[in-house]
Amino acid sequence: MNKQATTIRFFPAMTVPEGAGVTVQRTIGTPAIRNYDPFMLLDHFSSDNPDEYIAGFPSHPHRGFSTFTYMIDGHIEHQDSMGNTGNLGPGGAQLMKAASGVIHSEMPKQDDGLMRGFQLWINLPAANKMETPEYQEYESTAFPVIETSDYRVKVLIGKFSNENSPIADDITHVSYFDVQVKAGKRFQHELPIENNRFLFVFEGSGLLHGKNVPLNTLVTLGVGDNTPDFVAGEQGARFVVISGKPINEPIVQYGPFVMNTREEIDQAMQDFQANNFVRDKAWVNRSK
C-alpha cells in the first residue's frame, strides 16, 4: 500500500451548545472541517446530567438535506409540523429526509439520567433538495447485528456482509455501522472506493493503521484507503464507521438550510417567515 493510501487525518470534537442549551461534541461542521461531502455535520451527545440536555431541541426548520439520528441510551420524542410523532428509544434510529422543508422538535426524555447518541446531516443533490420529505423510524431490534469472535457490528444504514439495514440510501449511498471490537482484536472492512469515509471512537481506544486514535476524535481515511484496519486497545473499543458518495456540487449553508445558491437560501428564509415553508406531508415508515 502506498503512502497516499494510508493517509489519515484527525479532527478532535469541539464542545458546542445547541438547541435550547444542549451540549454536543461536534466534529464535522466546525472550522476544522466545515463539511466532508456529502456530510454536513456530526454531533455526538453524551451526558448523565439532565441539566445538560433536558431543554432539548424545540421546533426548528430544515431544508435541503437529511438528518440521521441514532440513540444509544435514553429517549428522544420527535414531533413535526405535519403531525408526525415518534419516540426514539435506546438502540433505535430515524432518517428524516427534510428535502423541501420540515419543521420539527426533538425533546429528550430522561431514562435513568443517561443520554447518548449521534446526529448526522447528509446533504442532498440539487435534483433532490425540493422533493417531498420522508420520515423513517426503527426500533433497535429492526437493525441486523453481525457477531464474530473479534467484533460486533450493528448495521444502521446500508449493507455489511450479507445483512441489510431496513434503511437504504439510494442517493448518496451512505453506510453507517456501530462497531464494537474486543480487546486486542482487529476490525477490517472494505468500503466503496468512490466514497468519503471516517471513524469516530466514542468508547475505549485503539490503533488505526498503526496510529493511536484519541477518544472523541473523528478520523478521515485518505484517497485510495477504503479498508480501515483497526486494532482495539486493552479495554476494547467502540466506534461508528460511516461512508458516503460525494455530491460534488456547490454548498451554501445558512443554519438549518443547505442549498446550492444564496438565492435558494434567501427563498428558504422568505418561505419560513411567510409560514409557507412546509409544502408536502412526509411519507412515513415506522417499525413497531
Sequence and secondary structure as in RCSB ss.txt:
>XXXX:A:sequence
MNKQATTIRFFPAMTVPEGAGVTVQRTIGTPAIRNYDPFMLLDHFSSDNPDEYIAGFPSHPHRGFSTFTYMIDGH
IEHQDSMGNTGNLGPGGAQLMKAASGVIHSEMPKQDDGLMRGFQLWINLPAANKMETPEYQEYESTAFPVIETSD
YRVKVLIGKFSNENSPIADDITHVSYFDVQVKAGKRFQHELPIENNRFLFVFEGSGLLHGKNVPLNTLVTLGVGD
NTPDFVAGEQGARFVVISGKPINEPIVQYGPFVMNTREEIDQAMQDFQANNFVRDKAWVNRSK
>XXXX:A:secstr
  TGGG EEEEE EEEEETTTEEEEE TTBTTBS BTTEEEEEEEEES GGGTTT EEEEEEBSEEEEEEEEESE
EEEEETTS EEEE TT EEEEE TT EEEEEEEE STT EEEEEEEEE  GGGTTS  EEEEE GGGS EEE SS
EEEEEEESEETTEE S   TTT  EEEEEEE TT EEE    TTSEEEEEEEEEEEEETTEE  TTEEEEE TT 
 S EEEEEEEEEEEEEEEE    S  EEETTEEESSHHHHHHHHHHHHTT    S  EEEE  
